[in-house]
């Protein structure tokens, strides 16, 4: 093989690779996104009302294809925003941030709020914010007593 022939062969191979990976032509699944899918927050203090739990999920695309996120569904009492805004395509090596403010009524106790990212033809990706209320000490609780040394 001559040097000129080898050079043309390498250029053709590079062109085929660029076309295969080019401008969104190759897609990947949302399940391939890397990053935390859940956040647990222990909520303490406060009487009545509602506790707000802010969370930010960073989803990185480690694949060579683009990941499309078209829409999201949330539960009542949950606010969400994304960077970039939806609908979005996440390029290879790039990321998407999903900011969530989940509200938990204290009267309802522990609960989970979900955010579901969706795209046509792909399985939904579910993000969870788990709000857990710390139990209160009994009203008649005495202060902790020192522990007696062993053997006495």
N, CA and C atoms as an extended XYZ file, in Angstrom:
456
Properties=species:S:1:pos:R:3:atomname:S:1:resname:S:1:resid:I:1 pbc="F F F"
N         0.856       -1.157        0.000 N   UNK     1
C         0.000        0.000        0.000 CA  UNK     1
C         0.909        1.229        0.000 C   UNK     1
N         0.636        2.130       -0.916 N   UNK     2
C         1.448        3.346       -0.992 CA  UNK     2
C         1.003        4.336        0.060 C   UNK     2
N         1.845        5.349        0.298 N   UNK     3
C         1.542        6.366        1.314 CA  UNK     3
C         0.281        7.141        0.935 C   UNK     3
N         0.097        7.449       -0.326 N   UNK     4
C        -1.084        8.197       -0.773 CA  UNK     4
C        -2.361        7.388       -0.588 C   UNK     4
N        -2.299        6.101       -0.859 N   UNK     5
C        -3.457        5.219       -0.690 CA  UNK     5
C        -3.809        5.096        0.785 C   UNK     5
N        -2.816        4.944        1.649 N   UNK     6
C        -3.056        4.845        3.096 CA  UNK     6
C        -3.662        6.129        3.620 C   UNK     6
N        -3.192        7.260        3.115 N   UNK     7
C        -3.716        8.561        3.553 CA  UNK     7
C        -5.199        8.704        3.188 C   UNK     7
N        -5.562        8.310        1.969 N   UNK     8
C        -6.967        8.373        1.532 CA  UNK     8
C        -7.831        7.428        2.380 C   UNK     8
N        -7.310        6.260        2.681 N   UNK     9
C        -8.051        5.281        3.488 CA  UNK     9
C        -8.335        5.844        4.885 C   UNK     9
N        -7.354        6.482        5.506 N   UNK    10
C        -7.531        7.076        6.835 CA  UNK    10
C        -8.562        8.197        6.772 C   UNK    10
N        -8.510        9.035        5.722 N   UNK    11
C        -9.499       10.122        5.577 CA  UNK    11
C       -10.909        9.566        5.422 C   UNK    11
N       -11.064        8.510        4.641 N   UNK    12
C       -12.387        7.907        4.455 CA  UNK    12
C       -12.911        7.319        5.768 C   UNK    12
N       -12.047        6.641        6.523 N   UNK    13
C       -12.428        6.072        7.809 CA  UNK    13
C       -12.853        7.181        8.779 C   UNK    13
N       -12.117        8.273        8.806 N   UNK    14
C       -12.462        9.401        9.674 CA  UNK    14
C       -13.797       10.005        9.264 C   UNK    14
N       -14.046       10.111        7.975 N   UNK    15
C       -15.316       10.655        7.492 CA  UNK    15
C       -16.484        9.772        7.904 C   UNK    15
N       -16.323        8.471        7.788 N   UNK    16
C       -17.370        7.537        8.193 CA  UNK    16
C       -17.644        7.670        9.694 C   UNK    16
N       -16.603        7.801       10.507 N   UNK    17
C       -16.773        7.951       11.958 CA  UNK    17
C       -17.491        9.249       12.291 C   UNK    17
N       -17.142       10.333       11.619 N   UNK    18
C       -17.801       11.621       11.866 CA  UNK    18
C       -19.267       11.562       11.480 C   UNK    18
N       -19.576       10.943       10.373 N   UNK    19
C       -20.972       10.829        9.945 CA  UNK    19
C       -21.757        9.972       10.938 C   UNK    19
N       -21.146        8.900       11.432 N   UNK    20
C       -21.846        8.014       12.371 CA  UNK    20
C       -22.146        8.701       13.688 C   UNK    20
N       -21.252        9.548       14.155 N   UNK    21
C       -21.431       10.213       15.438 CA  UNK    21
C       -21.971       11.631       15.306 C   UNK    21
N       -22.102       12.096       14.099 N   UNK    22
C       -22.421       13.505       13.861 CA  UNK    22
C       -23.705       14.001       14.464 C   UNK    22
N       -23.741       15.265       14.688 N   UNK    23
C       -24.841       16.131       15.137 CA  UNK    23
C       -26.115       15.436       15.551 C   UNK    23
N       -26.046       14.649       16.572 N   UNK    24
C       -27.253       14.051       17.132 CA  UNK    24
C       -27.746       12.822       16.402 C   UNK    24
N       -27.016       12.348       15.399 N   UNK    25
C       -27.462       11.197       14.655 CA  UNK    25
C       -27.435        9.919       15.477 C   UNK    25
N       -26.552        9.854       16.431 N   UNK    26
C       -26.420        8.675       17.275 CA  UNK    26
C       -27.053        9.003       18.630 C   UNK    26
N       -28.019        8.213       19.049 N   UNK    27
C       -28.686        8.502       20.314 CA  UNK    27
C       -28.382        7.430       21.343 C   UNK    27
N       -28.434        7.845       22.591 N   UNK    28
C       -28.237        6.939       23.719 CA  UNK    28
C       -29.481        6.985       24.589 C   UNK    28
N       -29.577        6.079       25.531 N   UNK    29
C       -30.729        5.971       26.430 CA  UNK    29
C       -30.541        6.824       27.682 C   UNK    29
N       -31.657        7.285       28.246 N   UNK    30
C       -31.599        8.062       29.485 CA  UNK    30
C       -31.015        7.232       30.625 C   UNK    30
N       -31.241        5.924       30.604 N   UNK    31
C       -30.723        5.057       31.661 CA  UNK    31
C       -29.199        5.072       31.705 C   UNK    31
N       -28.553        5.478       30.618 N   UNK    32
C       -27.099        5.519       30.572 CA  UNK    32
C       -26.522        6.779       31.214 C   UNK    32
N       -27.370        7.729       31.570 N   UNK    33
C       -26.886        8.941       32.232 CA  UNK    33
C       -26.322        8.569       33.606 C   UNK    33
N       -25.206        9.179       33.961 N   UNK    34
C       -24.581        8.925       35.258 CA  UNK    34
C       -24.958       10.031       36.232 C   UNK    34
N       -25.105        9.658       37.493 N   UNK    35
C       -25.408       10.629       38.535 CA  UNK    35
C       -26.415       10.059       39.510 C   UNK    35
N       -26.501       10.707       40.664 N   UNK    36
C       -27.428       10.262       41.705 CA  UNK    36
C       -28.863       10.325       41.203 C   UNK    36
N       -29.646        9.337       41.597 N   UNK    37
C       -31.063        9.289       41.224 CA  UNK    37
C       -31.963        9.572       42.422 C   UNK    37
N       -31.358        9.696       43.611 N   UNK    38
C       -32.151        9.911       44.803 CA  UNK    38
C       -31.420       10.772       45.818 C   UNK    38
N       -32.205       11.416       46.666 N   UNK    39
C       -31.662       12.271       47.730 CA  UNK    39
C       -32.551       12.092       48.956 C   UNK    39
N       -31.934       11.822       50.117 N   UNK    40
C       -32.680       11.687       51.360 CA  UNK    40
C       -32.300       12.837       52.277 C   UNK    40
N       -33.295       13.489       52.828 N   UNK    41
C       -33.080       14.627       53.728 CA  UNK    41
C       -33.795       14.360       55.037 C   UNK    41
N       -33.047       14.500       56.151 N   UNK    42
C       -33.653       14.398       57.468 CA  UNK    42
C       -34.122       15.793       57.850 C   UNK    42
N       -35.417       15.925       58.120 N   UNK    43
C       -36.027       17.218       58.438 CA  UNK    43
C       -36.210       17.291       59.946 C   UNK    43
N       -35.688       18.347       60.554 N   UNK    44
C       -35.810       18.477       62.005 CA  UNK    44
C       -36.450       19.804       62.362 C   UNK    44
N       -36.937       19.893       63.608 N   UNK    45
C       -37.484       21.135       64.137 CA  UNK    45
C       -38.744       21.581       63.430 C   UNK    45
N       -39.282       22.679       63.947 N   UNK    46
C       -40.460       23.283       63.321 CA  UNK    46
C       -41.751       22.642       63.777 C   UNK    46
N       -42.767       23.455       63.827 N   UNK    47
C       -44.104       22.989       64.192 CA  UNK    47
C       -45.037       23.195       63.011 C   UNK    47
N       -45.832       22.196       62.712 N   UNK    48
C       -46.850       22.317       61.666 CA  UNK    48
C       -46.264       22.813       60.359 C   UNK    48
N       -47.130       23.189       59.457 N   UNK    49
C       -46.687       23.756       58.184 CA  UNK    49
C       -46.055       22.740       57.263 C   UNK    49
N       -45.207       23.269       56.392 N   UNK    50
C       -44.583       22.456       55.352 CA  UNK    50
C       -43.080       22.666       55.361 C   UNK    50
N       -42.328       21.607       55.196 N   UNK    51
C       -40.875       21.684       55.085 CA  UNK    51
C       -40.488       21.595       53.615 C   UNK    51
N       -39.551       22.450       53.202 N   UNK    52
C       -39.052       22.429       51.826 CA  UNK    52
C       -37.672       21.783       51.797 C   UNK    52
N       -37.495       20.883       50.840 N   UNK    53
C       -36.212       20.199       50.677 CA  UNK    53
C       -35.708       20.477       49.265 C   UNK    53
N       -34.635       21.292       49.152 N   UNK    54
C       -34.057       21.541       47.824 CA  UNK    54
C       -33.049       20.442       47.458 C   UNK    54
N       -33.033       20.053       46.201 N   UNK    55
C       -32.094       19.038       45.703 CA  UNK    55
C       -31.685       19.414       44.283 C   UNK    55
N       -30.443       19.105       43.939 N   UNK    56
C       -29.970       19.289       42.570 CA  UNK    56
C       -29.379       17.968       42.104 C   UNK    56
N       -29.923       17.440       41.027 N   UNK    57
C       -29.434       16.208       40.424 CA  UNK    57
C       -28.603       16.585       39.199 C   UNK    57
N       -27.374       16.089       39.130 N   UNK    58
C       -26.503       16.334       37.980 CA  UNK    58
C       -26.386       15.020       37.224 C   UNK    58
N       -26.887       15.016       35.993 N   UNK    59
C       -26.895       13.813       35.157 CA  UNK    59
C       -25.919       14.021       34.003 C   UNK    59
N       -24.846       13.223       33.972 N   UNK    60
C       -23.787       13.361       32.969 CA  UNK    60
C       -23.928       12.282       31.913 C   UNK    60
N       -23.673       12.665       30.659 N   UNK    61
C       -23.748       11.728       29.539 CA  UNK    61
C       -22.342       11.195       29.230 C   UNK    61
N       -22.021        9.951       29.642 N   UNK    62
C       -20.690        9.395       29.388 CA  UNK    62
C       -20.583        8.685       28.029 C   UNK    62
N       -21.682        8.620       27.287 N   UNK    63
C       -21.708        7.851       26.038 CA  UNK    63
C       -21.205        8.688       24.868 C   UNK    63
N       -21.118        8.076       23.714 N   UNK    64
C       -20.733        8.783       22.496 CA  UNK    64
C       -21.944        9.317       21.736 C   UNK    64
N       -23.152        8.997       22.207 N   UNK    65
C       -24.362        9.476       21.542 CA  UNK    65
C       -25.037       10.581       22.339 C   UNK    65
N       -26.010       11.210       21.742 N   UNK    66
C       -26.775       12.276       22.382 CA  UNK    66
C       -27.940       11.643       23.133 C   UNK    66
N       -28.290       12.211       24.289 N   UNK    67
C       -29.429       11.733       25.066 CA  UNK    67
C       -30.503       12.806       25.012 C   UNK    67
N       -31.686       12.418       24.576 N   UNK    68
C       -32.812       13.342       24.425 CA  UNK    68
C       -33.721       13.236       25.644 C   UNK    68
N       -34.049       14.384       26.252 N   UNK    69
C       -35.025       14.461       27.338 CA  UNK    69
C       -36.079       15.460       26.873 C   UNK    69
N       -37.305       14.968       26.663 N   UNK    70
C       -38.347       15.816       26.083 CA  UNK    70
C       -39.222       16.504       27.116 C   UNK    70
N       -39.555       15.812       28.205 N   UNK    71
C       -40.482       16.394       29.176 CA  UNK    71
C       -40.249       15.791       30.551 C   UNK    71
N       -40.958       16.359       31.551 N   UNK    72
C       -40.892       15.792       32.889 CA  UNK    72
C       -42.247       15.890       33.559 C   UNK    72
N       -42.498       14.945       34.459 N   UNK    73
C       -43.711       14.945       35.279 CA  UNK    73
C       -43.284       15.017       36.733 C   UNK    73
N       -44.055       15.767       37.523 N   UNK    74
C       -43.775       15.869       38.948 CA  UNK    74
C       -45.055       15.671       39.735 C   UNK    74
N       -44.881       15.491       41.024 N   UNK    75
C       -46.032       15.358       41.908 CA  UNK    75
C       -46.449       16.736       42.418 C   UNK    75
N       -47.667       16.818       42.936 N   UNK    76
C       -48.127       18.059       43.550 CA  UNK    76
C       -47.194       18.405       44.698 C   UNK    76
N       -46.887       19.679       44.842 N   UNK    77
C       -45.994       20.109       45.908 CA  UNK    77
C       -44.530       20.027       45.532 C   UNK    77
N       -44.239       19.857       44.254 N   UNK    78
C       -42.852       19.759       43.803 CA  UNK    78
C       -42.633       20.734       42.660 C   UNK    78
N       -41.572       21.543       42.773 N   UNK    79
C       -41.186       22.462       41.704 CA  UNK    79
C       -39.891       21.974       41.091 C   UNK    79
N       -39.773       22.083       39.764 N   UNK    80
C       -38.577       21.605       39.067 CA  UNK    80
C       -38.159       22.563       37.974 C   UNK    80
N       -36.882       22.535       37.696 N   UNK    81
C       -36.327       23.265       36.573 CA  UNK    81
C       -35.103       22.525       36.075 C   UNK    81
N       -34.777       22.688       34.797 N   UNK    82
C       -33.613       22.009       34.238 CA  UNK    82
C       -32.704       22.999       33.530 C   UNK    82
N       -31.433       22.680       33.514 N   UNK    83
C       -30.444       23.411       32.725 CA  UNK    83
C       -29.709       22.363       31.918 C   UNK    83
N       -29.845       22.358       30.608 N   UNK    84
C       -30.619       23.253       29.757 CA  UNK    84
C       -32.118       22.983       29.875 C   UNK    84
N       -32.929       23.973       29.467 N   UNK    85
C       -34.385       23.789       29.558 CA  UNK    85
C       -34.878       22.693       28.613 C   UNK    85
N       -36.020       22.103       28.977 N   UNK    86
C       -36.602       21.035       28.166 CA  UNK    86
C       -37.403       21.603       27.006 C   UNK    86
N       -37.482       20.904       25.898 N   UNK    87
C       -36.800       19.668       25.540 CA  UNK    87
C       -35.305       19.935       25.341 C   UNK    87
N       -34.499       18.953       25.702 N   UNK    88
C       -33.048       19.117       25.636 CA  UNK    88
C       -32.386       17.875       25.070 C   UNK    88
N       -31.250       18.094       24.437 N   UNK    89
C       -30.389       17.010       23.990 CA  UNK    89
C       -29.058       17.185       24.696 C   UNK    89
N       -28.622       16.145       25.403 N   UNK    90
C       -27.382       16.206       26.153 CA  UNK    90
C       -26.281       15.591       25.298 C   UNK    90
N       -25.313       16.420       24.940 N   UNK    91
C       -24.221       15.979       24.076 CA  UNK    91
C       -23.290       15.031       24.825 C   UNK    91
N       -22.528       14.238       24.088 N   UNK    92
C       -21.555       13.351       24.726 CA  UNK    92
C       -20.606       14.149       25.625 C   UNK    92
N       -20.399       13.664       26.856 N   UNK    93
C       -19.504       14.324       27.791 CA  UNK    93
C       -20.106       15.522       28.508 C   UNK    93
N       -21.325       15.911       28.173 N   UNK    94
C       -21.980       17.067       28.802 CA  UNK    94
C       -22.946       16.595       29.876 C   UNK    94
N       -23.597       17.547       30.541 N   UNK    95
C       -24.488       17.186       31.641 CA  UNK    95
C       -25.751       18.025       31.637 C   UNK    95
N       -26.725       17.536       32.389 N   UNK    96
C       -27.984       18.245       32.623 CA  UNK    96
C       -28.167       18.353       34.124 C   UNK    96
N       -28.635       19.495       34.583 N   UNK    97
C       -28.938       19.685       35.997 CA  UNK    97
C       -30.445       19.769       36.169 C   UNK    97
N       -30.954       19.030       37.135 N   UNK    98
C       -32.378       19.060       37.461 CA  UNK    98
C       -32.484       19.583       38.897 C   UNK    98
N       -33.006       20.795       39.044 N   UNK    99
C       -33.178       21.403       40.368 CA  UNK    99
C       -34.603       21.133       40.844 C   UNK    99
N       -34.721       20.644       42.076 N   UNK   100
C       -36.020       20.242       42.621 CA  UNK   100
C       -36.218       20.902       43.980 C   UNK   100
N       -37.408       21.430       44.204 N   UNK   101
C       -37.821       21.851       45.541 CA  UNK   101
C       -39.039       21.012       45.879 C   UNK   101
N       -38.837       20.089       46.827 N   UNK   102
C       -39.923       19.183       47.242 CA  UNK   102
C       -40.507       19.704       48.556 C   UNK   102
N       -41.816       19.747       48.633 N   UNK   103
C       -42.493       20.212       49.844 CA  UNK   103
C       -43.141       19.023       50.545 C   UNK   103
N       -42.916       18.971       51.867 N   UNK   104
C       -43.432       17.877       52.676 CA  UNK   104
C       -44.260       18.444       53.822 C   UNK   104
N       -45.587       18.223       53.827 N   UNK   105
C       -46.405       18.646       54.965 CA  UNK   105
C       -46.024       17.846       56.205 C   UNK   105
N       -45.742       18.546       57.300 N   UNK   106
C       -45.327       17.872       58.532 CA  UNK   106
C       -46.417       16.937       59.049 C   UNK   106
N       -47.680       17.305       58.870 N   UNK   107
C       -48.784       16.478       59.360 CA  UNK   107
C       -48.841       15.123       58.651 C   UNK   107
N       -48.308       15.040       57.436 N   UNK   108
C       -48.343       13.790       56.672 CA  UNK   108
C       -47.206       12.848       57.028 C   UNK   108
N       -46.143       13.362       57.639 N   UNK   109
C       -45.006       12.519       57.992 CA  UNK   109
C       -44.078       12.252       56.819 C   UNK   109
N       -43.266       11.215       56.956 N   UNK   110
C       -42.278       10.874       55.930 CA  UNK   110
C       -42.964       10.638       54.583 C   UNK   110
N       -42.278       11.071       53.506 N   UNK   111
C       -42.853       10.896       52.175 CA  UNK   111
C       -41.740       10.932       51.127 C   UNK   111
N       -42.106       10.577       49.908 N   UNK   112
C       -41.191       10.612       48.770 CA  UNK   112
C       -41.844       11.428       47.666 C   UNK   112
N       -41.075       12.309       47.054 N   UNK   113
C       -41.535       13.065       45.888 CA  UNK   113
C       -40.712       12.589       44.698 C   UNK   113
N       -41.359       12.360       43.570 N   UNK   114
C       -40.656       11.879       42.379 CA  UNK   114
C       -40.745       12.890       41.249 C   UNK   114
N       -39.702       12.868       40.442 N   UNK   115
C       -39.640       13.635       39.200 CA  UNK   115
C       -39.328       12.613       38.119 C   UNK   115
N       -40.151       12.560       37.087 N   UNK   116
C       -39.973       11.578       36.020 CA  UNK   116
C       -39.589       12.296       34.735 C   UNK   116
N       -38.385       11.994       34.225 N   UNK   117
C       -37.931       12.537       32.943 CA  UNK   117
C       -38.372       11.569       31.849 C   UNK   117
N       -38.900       12.126       30.753 N   UNK   118
C       -39.455       11.274       29.701 CA  UNK   118
C       -38.965       11.681       28.318 C   UNK   118
N       -38.937       10.706       27.433 N   UNK   119
C       -38.634       10.923       26.027 CA  UNK   119
C       -39.307        9.805       25.236 C   UNK   119
N       -39.885       10.158       24.126 N   UNK   120
C       -40.598        9.185       23.295 CA  UNK   120
C       -39.659        8.042       22.892 C   UNK   120
N       -40.120        6.807       23.096 N   UNK   121
C       -39.353        5.634       22.714 CA  UNK   121
C       -38.279        5.227       23.717 C   UNK   121
N       -38.262        5.867       24.892 N   UNK   122
C       -37.252        5.565       25.908 CA  UNK   122
C       -37.943        5.318       27.245 C   UNK   122
N       -37.327        4.493       28.073 N   UNK   123
C       -37.870        4.264       29.414 CA  UNK   123
C       -37.729        5.532       30.242 C   UNK   123
N       -38.729        5.880       31.063 N   UNK   124
C       -38.626        7.075       31.898 CA  UNK   124
C       -37.497        6.930       32.930 C   UNK   124
N       -36.931        8.065       33.297 N   UNK   125
C       -35.892        8.106       34.315 CA  UNK   125
C       -36.482        8.794       35.540 C   UNK   125
N       -36.506        8.096       36.686 N   UNK   126
C       -37.152        8.602       37.887 CA  UNK   126
C       -36.103        9.100       38.880 C   UNK   126
N       -36.304       10.332       39.362 N   UNK   127
C       -35.484       10.926       40.403 CA  UNK   127
C       -36.350       11.021       41.649 C   UNK   127
N       -35.765       10.724       42.832 N   UNK   128
C       -36.553       10.678       44.067 CA  UNK   128
C       -35.966       11.603       45.123 C   UNK   128
N       -36.838       12.338       45.805 N   UNK   129
C       -36.455       13.111       46.980 CA  UNK   129
C       -37.237       12.530       48.144 C   UNK   129
N       -36.504       12.018       49.128 N   UNK   130
C       -37.084       11.339       50.274 CA  UNK   130
C       -36.988       12.274       51.478 C   UNK   130
N       -38.137       12.724       51.997 N   UNK   131
C       -38.168       13.595       53.166 CA  UNK   131
C       -38.538       12.800       54.402 C   UNK   131
N       -37.636       12.782       55.387 N   UNK   132
C       -37.891       12.028       56.621 CA  UNK   132
C       -37.821       12.977       57.804 C   UNK   132
N       -38.848       12.941       58.613 N   UNK   133
C       -38.912       13.803       59.791 CA  UNK   133
C       -38.251       13.099       60.971 C   UNK   133
N       -37.335       13.799       61.642 N   UNK   134
C       -36.682       13.222       62.816 CA  UNK   134
C       -37.689       13.142       63.947 C   UNK   134
N       -37.734       12.024       64.641 N   UNK   135
C       -38.691       11.910       65.739 CA  UNK   135
C       -38.310       12.861       66.877 C   UNK   135
N       -39.319       13.401       67.527 N   UNK   136
C       -39.101       14.303       68.664 CA  UNK   136
C       -38.989       13.479       69.939 C   UNK   136
N       -38.208       13.988       70.873 N   UNK   137
C       -38.072       13.313       72.172 CA  UNK   137
C       -39.369       13.475       72.941 C   UNK   137
N       -39.697       12.532       73.790 N   UNK   138
C       -40.916       12.670       74.600 CA  UNK   138
C       -40.852       13.943       75.454 C   UNK   138
N       -41.997       14.530       75.703 N   UNK   139
C       -42.057       15.782       76.458 CA  UNK   139
C       -41.546       15.605       77.884 C   UNK   139
N       -41.683       14.426       78.473 N   UNK   140
C       -41.250       14.213       79.859 CA  UNK   140
C       -39.864       13.551       79.949 C   UNK   140
N       -39.074       13.625       78.871 N   UNK   141
C       -37.761       12.987       78.858 CA  UNK   141
C       -36.816       13.698       79.823 C   UNK   141
N       -36.008       12.912       80.553 N   UNK   142
C       -35.013       13.456       81.470 CA  UNK   142
C       -33.698       13.590       80.701 C   UNK   142
N       -32.801       14.462       81.166 N   UNK   143
C       -31.521       14.592       80.491 CA  UNK   143
C       -30.746       13.277       80.567 C   UNK   143
N       -29.855       13.024       79.594 N   UNK   144
C       -29.081       11.781       79.618 CA  UNK   144
C       -28.228       11.674       80.878 C   UNK   144
N       -28.132       10.467       81.416 N   UNK   145
C       -27.341       10.202       82.616 CA  UNK   145
C       -26.002        9.606       82.197 C   UNK   145
N       -24.917        9.907       82.973 N   UNK   146
C       -23.625        9.303       82.633 CA  UNK   146
C       -23.686        7.785       82.815 C   UNK   146
N       -22.915        7.093       82.000 N   UNK   147
C       -22.865        5.632       82.071 CA  UNK   147
C       -21.883        5.237       83.164 C   UNK   147
N       -22.328        4.343       84.047 N   UNK   148
C       -21.477        3.876       85.151 CA  UNK   148
C       -20.347        3.030       84.597 C   UNK   148
N       -19.143        3.143       85.154 N   UNK   149
C       -18.030        2.304       84.681 CA  UNK   149
C       -18.353        0.822       84.843 C   UNK   149
N       -17.810        0.007       83.992 N   UNK   150
C       -18.050       -1.447       84.015 CA  UNK   150
C       -17.486       -2.055       85.294 C   UNK   150
N       -18.205       -3.012       85.870 N   UNK   151
C       -17.743       -3.764       87.025 CA  UNK   151
C       -18.076       -3.108       88.349 C   UNK   151
N       -18.853       -2.100       88.403 N   UNK   152
C       -19.214       -1.473       89.683 CA  UNK   152
C       -20.663       -1.640       89.945 C   UNK   152
